[in-house]
Amino acid sequence: MKLERLGDAVVGTVGDAAGAVVDPRAGLGRIRAAMSSRALIGVAAALVAGYLVGRLRRHA
């Protein structure tokens, strides 16, 4: 992916996420189709890591 097109990709993904709020089934399908498996694994790992950090900070 070219760096100049990164903004377009981000805007498209944010639009798909907003669509998921209105129509969850269709929106999640669009997000899943737009993301590669590598990106999906990265997002899932970041969510899990963020959850664990937040949980550790809350107990400290």
N, C-alpha and C positions, 0 to 999 in steps of 0.2 A: 504494500500500500504506500502510495506517495504521501509525503508529509503535507503537501498542499491540500490534499483531499480529506485530511483527518477531520477538519471542521464539518464537512458535509456528512461524514460517517457518524460523527457525534450527534449532529442535529437529527439525522434520520433515526438513530437509536433512541434518542429522547422522545421523538414523535411516536415511535412504536411503543415505548413505555407509557406514554400518555394515553395512547389508544387502548392499552391493556387495562387501564382504569375504567374506561367506558364500556368496553366489551372484552372481558378477561380471556375468554376462550380464543377469540380471533387474535387479540393482541399478543398473547403469549406464543401463539403459533407463528406470528410474524417475527417476533424477537428470536425465537428458536431457529427459524429459517435464516435469519440474517447473521447469526453468530456461528462461527466455526466451532468445532468441538474443542479445540485448544483454548479459544477465548472463553467458552462456557466453563471449562474446568478452571481457568484462571479466576473468573468471576466467583464461582462457587468457593474456591479456596480463599479468596479475599473476604467473602462474607463469613465464612467459618472463622477465619483468623480475627476479624473484627469482633465477632461475637465473643470469642474466647478472651480477647484483650479487655473488652468491656466488662465481662464477668469477673476477671481477675482484679480489675481496678475497683469494682464495686465492693469486693470483699476485703480489699486492702485498707 
